[in-house]
């Protein structure tokens, strides 16, 4: 198993891509730390992993609250003695054309998607530096590469986490710590359930493979990047979109 005994924190792992990533990491042998705002979702995912005979622990974490993050990281370090992987998956979407976007909508998305990513990395980095090893994976988006109508706040946040990953790759690469960003395209998650059928079909038509992605396909990418098989991949931005931007 490619992640055997690697202690892996995955934020926003109560559902969607985060949940699929937690399940994948556990299946690959990781000691998986499930983090989400929703306690019931955390409990469900942890129970699912343990029900398969794999190892997991769960924490209610708000990525905008450093005290919440630090308490989780302290507990994980006390339990396992190390932290090998951080997947910064937690995020929110609050879409509107810029002329209609409120300051609260802009600030909330930046606070969660961008500052939350910084908060979590800041909390684990000293441990990884002491270990002289670690992997930080930031969830970006194809919107973070190309922008998108009605997503000024989201695009800004997802551009930003790419910049963070590249900066951390430069700052910490010589310390044995790798940082990369993953840019999913259109994926079958709860976020798209409210999209009208006609609009959803237009999205699918943009994908050269003719379908939406599955959360597991993004999770597989994270698992590879967290593994020793990706030991020379640092500062990379990997698009997983089925060819949506070709």
Helices and strands as residue ranges (DSSP letters): E 7-11, H 16-27, E 31-36, H 39-51, E 56-60, H 66-80, E 85-88, H 103-109, I 110-115, H 116-131, E 134-139, H 143-146, H 152-172, G 173-175, E 177-184, G 190-194, H 197-205, H 215-226, G 228-230, E 237-240
